[in-house]
Amino acid sequence: VYYVKGGNGSNSNSGRSWSKAYATVQKFADVAEDYDVCFVRGAVSGANYGRIVESVVPDATKDSRYCTIIGAGPMARAVGWKSDVATNPCLTMNYKGWNIRNFFFEAPTGAAAIKAIRDSEGDASDFVVEDCEFYTGAAGIDLSGAPHAWKIVRCKFRGITGAITGYSWVNSGAIICNSTSQA
């Protein structure tokens, strides 16, 4: 089990307890092995109180499968997750079977909150998104890489704004699928 305290941890810590938590989910993604679990808390003060602010892109050369990231806000409330780059998703999923739970996603207007891919950069098939809310962004979840066997459970989608940056056709909606073939 690993722990992340957005803005209050340190990526030089072991990440193995709240008192030795990492600062970023990216650090967890970099060290995760199959079936690892990570609990995440948002910042405890300042402008980003209650949320993490980062765009996580797991290393495609590594293949950690079936890991779980759980937002562990106070009193079981969801943790906010906001992208730190105006055109990037909060999370690019390229590992098989990851489970994301209990987050409020705030994506930029030109990107989805979560982008799940299945191509030469990775395979996000069998991923699960549970008990999350998607408040902003061009889409909640972008499945344009056509991962298969995904599951979205008890999620809410609001404030979805429009087109995904970089697409030649206009897309908007809670979930976007754009694929011509299965690799």
Disulfide bonds with the S-S distance in Angstrom:
none
